[in-house]
Amino acid sequence: MLSLEFFPLGEIIHGSDKEKFILSKLKEKFGGSLHTIKTKEWVIENFELYVNGKKVNGSLLPYTSGYVKGKVGKEIRYYEMPPHPFMVKDLYDKTVAEGYKGVIFFDQGKLRRISVGSKIPAVFSEVPLKDGDEVEIYSKSYLRENESYNLEVEAIPGEDYIVIGAHVDHWLSGYHDNLFSLDIIEGLKVELKHHGLKFLFFSSEEGPRCCNGSFQHKKDNTFIMISLDALFPNRVVFSATPDLFQFSQFFNVKRIEMPTPFSDHFSYILEGYPAMVLYNDDLIPWYHSDKDLPLDEDKVYLKEIIQGLRKMLEKTDNVTKEELDKIFFDYAKQQGFEIKERKGSIIPLGLTSTFKKLQ
């Protein structure tokens, strides 16, 4: 299994040599062509965390850097992990606004990487802290302009293509986000008559939005796009343009929603293509942490996702672009939106998205 082959490599930072190594190994297995993208590699030259004079395990948050020394409650702000990982950024911004010199998060001993900014050092600590604890953070990191690749594999030739994509970079252990998705693509076998099939392995999904591999990839001849990202036993969030909602029947669904803007499918949506992502926010307790590890339940879950995808592909193979467009525009109208074209008609709204109102 690809996931277990690559798991011992550890963290795969966007734009790094390890990311390019994985892409080269995938090319050896699947063939296809590498497409150069411009990205930014996050380089950590140095990181150490001390609490009351004792070195403590910790993780530096992207893309922070710098040295700070002080006491918790005075120079250093301390937080327990909030309910949702994306709230870490809000707490970081609040800390900066309040004038603190650094911030430390604690999550029951887990280490995490969650992008927050670059104004003051921010870390997760393996141990809890209390007011008055003396802290030193030594860190030096920076974003370096670099090149990486997307790997495009034509699995079934066609005039247009169902595209299945997964990113190869990941923070910390990253088993379900996103090594597990590579096993799905490896195990997917299907026959199509009316549309082609492509697999895309993306660089830099975890990096700055400017440099995501999916945003830079040419999308000509795409019929629909399916992103596989952060899947976790034993169900899925079916996050899609409304014309694809019908295909949720093939999965064990936690909920159906308008597309989240936080995966590789969304650049396709912005350009007017039907697209979706299968993910599962049951992963939240382990998301972007060093405890995102293989589970016994993964084997059954893998078979279920592959089976669901196969059934969905066989169904979509008999659907036309015109049929999907009609469903899309009819749905928008039912929701009170007059949409003239797909491109630009859906915009981000928090963790999900909505139709854009005509001016």
C-alpha positions in Angstrom: 0.0 0.0 0.0 1.3 3.4 -1.0 0.3 5.0 2.4 2.4 2.5 4.4 5.2 2.8 1.9 5.4 6.6 2.3 4.4 6.9 6.0 7.9 6.3 7.3 9.1 9.4 5.4 7.4 11.5 8.1 6.2 15.1 7.4 6.0 16.1 3.7 6.2 19.9 3.6 4.9 21.6 0.4 7.6 22.2 -2.1 10.2 20.1 -0.3 12.5 17.5 -1.7 10.5 14.8 0.1 7.3 16.0 -1.7 9.1 15.7 -5.1 10.5 12.3 -4.1 6.9 11.0 -3.5 5.8 12.4 -6.8 8.7 10.7 -8.6 7.8 7.4 -7.0 4.2 7.8 -8.0 5.3 8.5 -11.6 7.3 5.2 -11.5 4.2 3.4 -10.5 1.5 5.1 -12.6 3.4 6.7 -15.4 1.9 10.0 -16.6 3.6 13.4 -16.9 5.0 15.8 -14.4 3.9 19.5 -14.6 6.0 22.1 -13.0 4.4 24.5 -10.6 5.7 27.5 -8.7 5.4 27.1 -4.9 6.9 28.2 -1.6 8.7 25.7 0.6 8.5 26.3 4.4 12.0 25.8 5.7 12.5 25.4 9.5 16.1 26.1 10.3 15.8 25.9 14.0 13.1 25.3 16.6 13.4 24.7 20.4 10.9 25.2 23.2 11.9 25.5 26.9 9.5 25.6 29.8 11.0 26.6 33.2 14.4 25.8 31.9 13.6 22.3 30.6 13.5 21.5 26.9 10.0 20.4 25.9 8.7 18.8 22.7 6.7 21.1 20.6 5.7 22.0 17.0 6.1 25.4 15.4 3.1 26.8 13.6 3.3 27.8 10.0 4.5 30.4 9.1 5.8 31.8 12.4 9.4 32.5 13.4 11.4 34.4 16.0 12.7 34.3 19.5 10.7 35.2 22.6 11.3 34.9 26.3 8.7 35.6 28.9 6.1 34.3 31.4 2.8 32.8 30.6 0.1 35.4 31.3 2.5 38.2 30.8 4.5 38.1 27.6 3.2 34.7 26.5 -0.5 33.9 25.8 -1.6 30.3 26.5 -4.6 28.5 25.2 -6.2 25.1 25.4 -7.1 23.7 21.9 -10.3 25.2 20.7 -13.2 23.1 19.4 -12.2 23.5 15.7 -8.7 23.7 14.3 -9.5 26.8 12.2 -10.3 28.7 15.4 -6.5 28.5 16.2 -6.0 31.3 13.6 -8.6 33.5 15.3 -6.9 33.1 18.7 -3.6 33.9 17.2 -4.9 37.1 15.6 -6.5 38.0 19.0 -3.1 37.4 20.7 -1.3 39.6 18.3 -3.9 42.4 18.7 -3.5 42.2 22.5 0.2 42.8 22.3 1.6 39.5 23.4 5.0 38.4 22.2 4.2 34.7 21.7 1.5 32.1 22.0 1.4 28.5 23.1 -1.4 26.0 22.5 -1.9 22.7 24.3 -4.0 19.8 23.1 -3.7 16.8 25.4 -0.1 16.2 24.4 -0.8 16.2 20.7 1.4 18.4 18.4 -0.2 20.2 15.5 0.6 22.4 12.5 -2.1 24.9 11.7 -1.3 27.9 9.5 -1.7 31.2 11.5 0.5 33.9 10.0 4.0 35.2 10.7 3.8 38.1 13.2 4.8 36.4 16.5 6.1 32.8 17.3 3.3 30.3 17.9 3.7 26.7 19.0 1.9 23.6 20.3 3.4 22.2 23.5 3.4 18.5 24.4 3.0 19.5 28.1 0.4 21.9 29.7 1.4 25.2 31.0 0.1 27.5 33.8 0.3 31.2 34.5 3.8 32.2 35.6 5.6 29.5 33.8 8.8 30.8 32.2 9.0 30.1 28.4 11.6 30.5 25.8 10.9 29.9 22.1 13.8 29.7 19.7 12.6 29.5 16.1 13.9 30.5 12.7 11.8 29.6 9.6 11.0 31.1 6.3 9.1 30.6 3.0 11.5 29.9 0.1 10.5 30.3 -3.5 10.7 26.9 -5.1 9.4 24.6 -7.8 7.5 21.3 -7.5 5.2 19.2 -9.7 1.8 17.9 -10.2 1.6 14.4 -11.6 -1.1 13.8 -14.3 -2.0 10.3 -15.2 -4.4 9.4 -18.1 -6.0 6.2 -16.8 -8.7 6.0 -19.5 -8.5 8.1 -22.7 -11.4 10.3 -23.6 -12.5 13.6 -25.2 -13.3 14.9 -21.7 -12.3 13.5 -18.3 -13.5 12.6 -14.9 -10.6 13.8 -12.8 -9.7 12.3 -9.4 -7.2 14.2 -7.4 -5.3 13.9 -4.1 -2.5 16.1 -2.6 0.7 14.4 -1.5 2.1 17.0 1.0 1.0 16.8 4.6 1.7 18.2 8.0 3.3 16.0 10.7 2.2 12.3 10.5 -0.5 12.9 7.9 -1.8 9.4 7.4 -5.5 10.3 6.7 -4.6 13.7 5.4 -3.6 12.7 2.9 -1.6 9.4 2.4 -4.8 7.3 2.7 -6.2 8.9 -0.4 -3.3 7.5 -2.4 -4.4 4.0 -1.6 -7.9 4.8 -2.9 -6.5 5.8 -6.3 -4.2 2.8 -6.3 -7.1 0.4 -5.7 -9.6 2.0 -8.1 -10.4 0.0 -11.2 -13.3 1.0 -13.4 -14.4 0.8 -17.1 -15.9 3.9 -18.7 -17.3 4.3 -22.2 -18.4 7.9 -22.6 -15.8 9.9 -20.6 -12.1 9.5 -19.9 -10.5 9.2 -16.5 -7.4 11.0 -15.1 -5.6 10.8 -11.8 -4.0 14.0 -10.5 -1.4 14.0 -7.6 -1.1 17.6 -6.4 1.7 19.5 -4.9 1.4 22.1 -2.1 -2.3 21.8 -1.0 -1.2 22.6 2.5 0.8 25.7 1.4 -0.2 29.3 0.8 -3.2 29.6 -1.5 -1.1 31.4 -4.1 1.0 28.4 -4.7 -1.4 25.4 -4.6 -0.7 22.9 -7.3 -4.4 22.6 -8.2 -4.8 26.3 -8.8 -2.0 26.2 -11.3 -3.0 23.1 -13.1 -4.7 23.3 -16.6 -8.3 22.2 -16.4 -9.1 21.9 -20.1 -11.4 19.0 -21.0 -12.5 18.4 -17.4 -16.0 16.8 -17.1 -16.1 16.6 -13.3 -13.5 16.8 -10.6 -13.4 14.7 -7.5 -10.9 15.5 -4.7 -10.0 13.0 -2.0 -8.8 14.7 1.1 -8.7 14.0 4.9 -10.9 10.9 4.7 -11.4 9.1 8.1 -13.4 6.0 9.0 -16.2 5.3 8.5 -18.2 8.0 6.7 -17.9 11.0 4.4 -18.9 14.6 4.1 -20.2 14.9 0.5 -19.1 18.5 -0.4 -20.1 19.3 -3.9 -21.7 21.5 -6.5 -25.4 20.8 -6.4 -25.5 18.9 -9.7 -23.4 16.2 -8.0 -25.5 15.8 -4.9 -27.3 12.9 -6.5 -24.2 10.7 -6.4 -24.0 10.9 -2.6 -26.2 7.7 -2.6 -23.1 5.6 -3.1 -21.5 6.6 0.1 -22.0 6.4 3.9 -22.8 10.1 4.2 -22.4 12.2 7.3 -23.9 15.2 5.5 -24.2 16.8 2.1 -23.1 20.4 1.7 -22.2 23.1 -0.7 -18.5 22.9 -1.6 -16.0 23.7 1.1 -13.2 26.0 -0.2 -10.5 24.0 1.6 -9.4 21.4 -0.9 -8.1 21.0 -4.4 -11.6 20.8 -6.0 -12.4 24.4 -5.3 -10.1 25.9 -8.0 -12.1 23.8 -10.5 -15.4 25.3 -9.1 -14.1 28.8 -9.4 -13.4 28.1 -13.1 -16.9 26.7 -13.7 -16.5 23.0 -13.5 -18.7 20.5 -11.6 -16.5 19.4 -8.7 -16.6 17.9 -5.2 -14.5 16.7 -2.4 -14.9 13.6 -0.2 -13.6 14.3 3.3 -14.7 13.6 6.9 -14.4 16.1 9.7 -14.6 13.3 12.2 -10.8 13.6 11.7 -10.8 16.9 13.6 -9.4 15.5 16.9 -6.3 14.3 15.0 -6.3 16.8 12.1 -2.8 18.2 11.2 -1.3 16.4 14.2 1.3 13.9 15.0 -1.4 11.4 16.0 -3.0 11.1 12.6 -2.0 7.4 12.4 -3.1 4.2 10.6 -6.2 2.5 12.2 -7.5 -1.0 12.0 -10.8 0.3 10.6 -8.9 1.8 7.5 -9.0 -1.5 5.6 -12.8 -1.8 5.6 -13.2 1.9 5.0 -10.8 1.8 2.0 -12.9 -0.9 0.4 -16.1 1.0 1.0 -14.7 4.3 -0.5 -13.4 2.4 -3.6 -16.7 0.6 -4.1 -18.6 3.9 -3.7 -16.4 5.7 -6.2 -16.6 2.9 -8.7 -20.4 3.0 -8.6 -20.4 6.8 -8.8 -18.1 6.7 -11.8 -20.2 4.1 -13.6 -23.2 6.3 -13.0 -21.6 9.6 -14.1 -20.2 7.9 -17.2 -23.8 8.0 -18.6 -24.4 11.6 -17.7 -23.8 14.6 -20.0 -22.5 18.1 -19.3 -25.9 19.5 -20.5 -27.7 17.3 -17.9 -25.5 18.5 -15.1 -25.8 22.1 -16.1 -29.6 21.9 -16.1 -29.6 20.5 -12.5 -27.1 23.2 -11.4 -29.0 26.1 -12.8 -32.4 24.7 -11.6 -31.0 24.3 -8.1 -29.7 27.8 -8.0 -33.0 29.2 -9.1 -34.8 27.2 -6.5 -32.6 28.8 -3.9 -33.4 32.2 -5.2 -30.3 32.9 -7.3 -30.4 33.8 -10.9 -27.1 32.4 -12.3 -26.1 33.1 -15.9 -22.9 31.0 -16.0 -21.1 28.5 -13.8 -17.8 30.4 -13.7 -17.7 32.7 -10.7 -21.1 31.7 -9.5 -20.0 30.1 -6.3 -18.0 31.9 -3.6 -16.5 30.9 -0.2 -18.7 31.4 2.9 -16.8 30.3 6.0 -16.2 26.6 6.0 -18.6 26.1 3.0 -19.7 28.3 0.0 -22.8 29.9 -1.5 -24.1 31.2 -4.8 -23.0 34.7 -5.7 -25.8 37.3 -6.0 -25.9 39.1 -9.3 -25.1 42.8 -8.9 
